[in-house]
Amino acid sequence: MRTKRWQDWVELLLGVWLVVSPWVVGYTDIEAARLNAVILGIAIVVYSVIELGVPKAWEEWVSAAMGLWLVVSPFVLNFSQQAAATWNAIVIGALILVFALWALSKDYWPHRRVTGH
């Protein structure tokens, strides 16, 4: 069992940002980008709440996968020509991916002690 991490709280806030970002940043007219941000944002919020309540490794892997999807989604969903939506997806996705892997590294991967032999 892992401990609750501050990264889960940050991921939750990033998920909330994704939900509102199409209106704040101004790309509501690009349906693929808007739906991607709102749906992934809601999913990230839900998984962050689960991670905070019952922390398990699989939730971090799901968060990492969602972060990776956000990074590639502008190119897969063909909205990369819209700079604000693209940068929002890439930056938020990269942050979520980094925080999820960071939490995994702290709780699940063995730490090796380096000694000077």
MOPE-V691007 format. One record per pair of residues at least 12 apart in sequence whose C-alpha atoms are under 10 Angstrom apart, sorted by the first residue. I is the first residue (numbers start at 1). J is the second residue. Records with the same first field share a line. If there is no record, write none. Layout:
# MOPE-V691007
I=J  J
This chain:
# MOPE-V691007
1=54  55  56  57  107  108
2=51  54  55  56  57  103  104  106  107  108
3=51  52  54  55  56  103  106  107
4=51  52  53  54  55  56  103  107
5=51  52  55  99  100  102  103  106  107
6=52  99  103
7=48  51  52  95  96  98  99  100  101  102  103
8=44  45  47  48  49  50  51  52  55  60  63  96  99  100  103
9=45  48  49  51  52
10=48  95  96  99
11=41  44  45  47  48  49  51  63  67  92  93  95  96  97  99  100
12=41  42  43  44  45  46  47  48  49  51  52  96
13=41  44  45  48
14=41  44  45  48  92  93  95  96
15=37  38  39  40  41  42  43  44  45  46  47  48  92  93  96
16=37  38  40  41  42  43  44  45
17=37  38  41  42  45  88  92
18=34  36  37  38  39  40  41  42  44  45  88  89  92  93
19=34  35  36  37  38  39  40  41  42  43  44  45
20=34  37  38  41
21=34  37  38  41  84  85  88  89
22=34  35  36  37  38  84  85  88
25=84  85  88
26=84  85
27=82  83  84  85  86
28=85
30=79  82  85
31=79
32=73  74  77  78  79  85
33=73  74  77  78  79  80  82  84  85  86  88  89
34=79  85
36=69  70  73  74  77  85  89
37=70  73  85  88  89  92
40=66  67  69  70  89  93
41=66  70
43=62  63  66
44=59  62  63  66  67  96
45=63
47=59  60  62  63
48=60  63
51=63
56=104  107  108
57=100  103  104  107  108
58=104
59=100  104
60=96  97  99  100  101  102  103  104
61=97  100  101  103  104
62=97  100
63=93  96  97  98  99  100  101
64=93  94  95  96  97  98  99  100  101  102  104
65=93  96  97  100
66=93  94  96  97  100
67=89  90  91  92  93  94  95  96  97  98  99  100
68=89  90  92  93  94  95  96  97  98
69=89  90  93  94  97
70=86  88  89  90  91  92  93  94  96  97
71=86  87  88  89  90  91  92  93  94  95  96  97
72=86  89  90  93  94
73=86  89  90  93
74=86  87  88  89  90
